[in-house]
C-alpha cells in the first residue's frame, strides 16, 4: 500500500506537491456511509481510491508521468551507462532547470512501513535514502550523498546489519544508478523487496505484462474475468486463448562494419477467441472482430482482478478513455469492495464528483499557477464546503479553480470563424 508521495521539479511541477493517501478526520453522515472507501493499517485509516481533477494542461498527466518515471528508475537504472540522460525535463522557468528533482514515497511491504527518496538531475543521482519502521520506530537502512566526498565510505552511511555487505553494493553503484536497483541485482534482501514493490506491486498502467504473463493471468483468473465482464454488461460467455508463434524479421546493426541486416526471429502473440451468448458456438477473433472498448475492458478487468486479489496499487491516467461512465463507477466499486488494493486515477468525469460516492479527502485538484507551475490540493482543504452542497456544480463553476477558463462569447467565436 502507499501512504504518501512527494515530488518536485518534474515537467510542469516546480514546487513540491504532496499526495496523501491517509484519510482525514471526517465524521459527517455521508462519510460514515462510505466506510468501504477506506481500510486500516496500524491504527491509520488509508484511502482505497484517489481521483485527480483539473483542466487540460493543468499537470495531471505530468504528475502521473513523474511517478512512472521515478519507479522505472528503480527497476531500470542498474542498466544505465555513462552516456545515459534520464528521460524527463525539469520545470523550465524561474531557474528550476538548474535545480535537482526530488521524489519521496512512503509505502508498506508485509506490514512494515518504508520511506524511500532520491534526488537527481537529468545526468546523475545526487542523494538517495531508505528508512523503515520494523518495530514502529524509525531506523536507517542507508543514506547516500554524492557531495560528501570521493570515496564510497564518505558518500554512504548504513544502518546496523540491515543489508549484507552494503559497501560492496555501493562500490558497484555509479552516479547513474540507484543503490536499490543495484542492490536488488546483487541479491540483497531489502533492496529486492523495494525493487519488487515498484516492479510488481505498484502497477503503473493497464497491460503491464509480457505475452506469457498475460496468458498466465488469463488462466489464473478466467472464471472471475468472465463474471466481471458479465457484471459490466458484456455478452461474452466464454473465450479461449493460446500463444501463437510467428516468424518475423528484426533489423540488426554491426557497429564495427557499419552494416545493417535483417535477422529472422520467432515472435510470440497472444491469440484469443471469444464466444457470445447469442451464438455461443461461433468464435470471434478478439483482435479483429471485437470493438476497441471490449478489448480494452477485457484487459482492464484482467489487470484489476490481479490488483485487487493481491492488494496491489494501480495508477491510471484518464481512466474514462474508451469506457462508459457506468463502467468507471463499476471499477471504483470493485476497489471499494477489495481489502486494501488502491487506485490512483486522473479524470474529467464530473459525474463522480458526488460526496455520496467519494469522501472529501479522495478528491484532489490540479491547477496551473500564475508562474506556470502545477499545484495539487484536496477538497479536504476546503473546510467551508459542506457535504450537503452540490460538488459537481461547484467544480464546474470554478469554486476550486482547476477548470479551463473559456471565453466563448458570440463575438469571439465569430472572429475565429470569419476572421
N, C-alpha and C positions, 0 to 999 in steps of 0.2 A: 504494500500500500504506500501511497505518497501522503506526506503530511504538509509539506510546503515547498515552493520553488521560488527562487530569486534569480534574476538575471539583469544584466545591464550592458549597454553599448553593442547591440546587435541590430543591424538593419535600421529600422525606424525607431527602435527603442534606444533612448540615450540614458536618462537617469534610471536607477534601479527600480524595477517593478517587482511586486510581491503577490504571488498567487497562493492563498491559504486554503487548505482542504480541511482544516479543523473547524467544526461547526461553532457558530457564535451562540451567545446566550439569548435564545429566543423562546419565549414562553407564551406566545399568543395561541388562541384557539386553533387557528389554521395550521400553525407549525406543529401542534400536538397531533394533528391528524396525519402529519407527514413523517411519522416515526420511522417508516421504512426507507426514508431517504438518507438515513444516517446509520452508522454502526459504531460500536465501541471498541477502542483499543487502549488498554492500560489506563482506564478512567478518563480517556479523551473521546469525545464524540467526533467522528470523522464523516465527511460528506462522501456519498457514493457517486454523485454526478455534479459537474460544474459546467455552466454554459457561458460562453464569451459572446457578447453582442457588440456591434459597432458598425459605423459606416464603412463603405468601401474605401480602401486605402487608409483606414484608421490604424492598422497594425495588428489585427487579429491573427492573420496568417503569418506575420513576421514573428510573433511570439511563439507560435507552434513550430515554425521553421527553426527558430533558435534552439528550442528544446530538442528537436530532432537532430540538429547539428551536434549539440553537445553530447548527446547519447551516442551518436555514431562515432564521435571521437574516442569514446571509451572502448568500443569494440573494433576500431579500425586503426588507431594511432600506432600500434606496435608494428604496422607495415609501412609507416611513413619514412621517406628518405629525406636527405638534407635539402633537396630542392622542392619539397612539398610546401605549398601555400594552402592554408586552411580555407575551405570554401565558404567564406562569409565576408560581409562588409560591415565595418563598424559604422556608427552614426556619422554622417558626413559634415555636420555643421558644428560650430562653437568649439573647434579644436578636438572633438571626440575621435577623429580619425587617428590622432596620435596617442590616444589613451587605450589601455587594455580593456578587454571584455571579461566579464565575470559570470560564473554560473555556480549556484549553490542549491542543493536539494537535500531534503530530509525525507527519509523513507524507512520502511520496516521490512526486514527479512527474518522469517522464522521467529517472530515475536521480539526481535531485537531492533532498536532504533539506530539508524546510522545518519551521519551528516557528512556529505561529500561536497567538495568545492574545488574549482580550479580557476585560475586567471591566465589569460593568454592573449597574444596578438595574432595577426594572420600568419606569422612566421615562427612563433615559438611559445612553449609553455613557460610561464613565469612563476606561478605558485600552484600548489596542489595540497590538499589536506583531507584526511579522513578521521572522524571521531565516531565512537559508538557508545552505547549505554547498556553494557552487559548485565549490570545489576541495578539499573535505574540511575546510575551515576555516570557522568561523562568521563570517558577515557580516550586517550590519544592512541590511534593506530599509527599514523605517521603525519608529518608535515614536510613540506618542500618549499624552499625559497631560493630560486636561482641567483638572487642578488647577494647572498650571504657569503660567497667565496668562490673558490675554484674547485676544490675537491668535493666529492660526494658527501663526505663526512661533515663538511661545513654547510652544505645545502640541505641535508636531510636530518630529521630527528624522528626517532621511532619510539613507540610505547614498549613496555617491557614484555618480551616473549609473545608478542601478538602475531608477528609474521616470521616465518622461518627464514633465517639468513637474509634479512631485508636489504643489507648493503650490497649483496650480490645482485639483487634486482636493480638497485639504484645504479650500480656500475654499468648495467646493460640498458639503462634508460637515457635516451638522448633528449635534447631540448625540444624535439618534435613529438615526443611520446609521453603519454600519461603513465605514471608509475603503476596505476591499477591495470592498465592494458598490458604492460609488460609483465607485471606480477602474475596475472592470470595465465599468460602464455608460458611462464616458468613454473606453473603448477603450485602456486601459493594459495592456501585455503581461502583467506578473507578476500584477496583480490578476485579469486574465481567467483565467490559469492556475489560481489559487487558487479563484476562483468556479466554474470548470468541474469542479475536483476535487470540491467539495462538491455540485455540482448533478448531475454526470453520472457520477462515478466512485464516490463513496460513496453507495450506494443505501440509502435509509432503511427501505424495506419493499417487499413484493411489489406489483406492479401500479402502479408509479410512472410511468405514462405516459399520454399522450393517446390518443384513438381512432386517430388517424393513425399515431402512433409504434408503438402495439401492432400495427397492421396491417403496418407496415414490418418489425417484428421477426419476425412470423409468416412473412412472405415470405422473409426472410433465413435463418431457422433451421428452416423446415418439415421437411426430411428428418431433421435432428438431433432435432427435437422429437418426431417420430413414433417414432424409435428410443429416445429417452429414456422416452417413455410405455410403449413395448413392454417395456423392461427393468424398468419399475415394475409390470409385470403388468397393464397396461391392454389392453383388447381393441379399442381404436380403431386402425384400419388406415389411415384417410385422413380428411381434413377439407378443407373449402373455406370461404373467408371472403370477405366483401366489406363495404364501408362503406355502410350504408343511411342515407339522408337522410329524416327525418320532420319534418313541420311541427308545431311546438308553440307554446305561448304562455308568455311570461315576464312577470312583473309589473314595471312601471317606476313611478317616482315623480318628480314635478316639484316640486322644493323651493320654487320661487318661488310657484307657485299652490297648493301643498299638495294636489295631485290625484294620484291613482293610476290607472294604466290598464294594460291588457294589450297586449303587443306580440308579433306573430307572429314566430317565429324558426325557422330550419331547424336541426334537431338531428341530429348525426351519431351513428350507433350501429353498433358492430361486430357483424355477424351471422355466425355460424359454424354450419355443418352438419357433423356428424360421421358416420362410417361405421364399422361394427363388423365383426369377422371372421366372425361367424355369419350376417350378412346384408349383405355389402359393397355392395349396390346400394340399400339403404334408408337414407334420410337421417334423422338425428335432429337436432332443434333443440337446439343447445347450451345455450341459456338455460333452456328449459322441460323438456327431456327427459333431460338428464344430471344426475347426482347432484351435490350440493354438493361432495363430496370430489373427484369427477372434474373439475369446473370449477376447483376450487382447484388441483389437481395440474397441470392444463394450463397455467395462468398462472404457477404457481411454477416449473415447468420452463422456461417461456419466459424468465422473469427470470433463472434460474440459468444458462441457456445464454449469455445476453448477459454475465453477470457473469464466468463462468469463461473464456469465449473472449477477453474483453478485459481480463482480470486486474483486475477491479474489486473493491469491498468491499460486502458485503451484510449488513444488520443486521435480525434478525427477533426479535420478542417472542413468546414462547410458540410455538415452532416446531412443536410437536405438534398444534396446533389443527386438527381435522378430518383429520389424517393418521395413518396406521398407523405404529407404531414402526419397522417394517422400511423404510418409505419415508423416515423421518428418517435412518436409517443409510445408505440409498442416497444421499441428498442430501449427507451428510457425506463419503461415499466419492468423490462427484463432485469436491468441493473438494480432497480429498487427492490426487486424480489430476491436478488442474489445475496449472498452472505456478506462479502466485503470486496467485491470487484468494484472498480472505479472507472468512470467515463469522463473524459475532458473533451469538449467539443465547441467549435465555433458555429454560429448560425445567424441567419437573418429571419428565421421563422418566429414572428411575433406572437403567433398563437400559443407559444409555450410560455409567454410572459403572463403567467397566471399564478397567483400565490396560493391557489388550491392544488397546484402541481409542483411548484418549487418553493423552497424556503428562500428568504431574502439573501442568505449567505451563499446560495448556489448560483445567483445571478451576478455576472461580472460584466463591466463595460470597458471597452477600449476606445479611447478618444485621442484625436490628434491635437496636441497643444499648439500654442502660438509659435513656439520655437521649432515646430516641425516634428518634435518627438512624440512617441506614443506613451500614453499613461494608462494605467489599469486600476480600477477601483470597483468596489462591490456595492450592490443595492443595500447591503447591511450597514454601509456607512451613512445612509440617509435615515437618520433617526426619526425625522418628521414624516416619513412615508409610512402610512398605516396599512395594515392588511386588508382593510375594507375598501381601499382605493383601487381604481382600475389601472393596473400596472401597464398593460399594453397601450392604452390610450395615453398615459403619462409619458411613456417612452417615445411614442410617435410624435408627441407634441414637443419633444426636446427637453423634457424635465431633467434628464440625466446626461444631456449633450449626446455624444457618440452616435449621432444620426447625420446624414447629409443635409446641408442647407441648400435647398433648391429654389431658385427664382424662376418659376415657370409662368410668369405673367404673359398675357397675350402679346404685349408689345415685344418682349424679349424673344418669344417663340417666332413671331412674325419676322423679326430681324434675322434670325437664323435661317428661316425658310426662304425669305425673299431678298435677303441682303446679297 
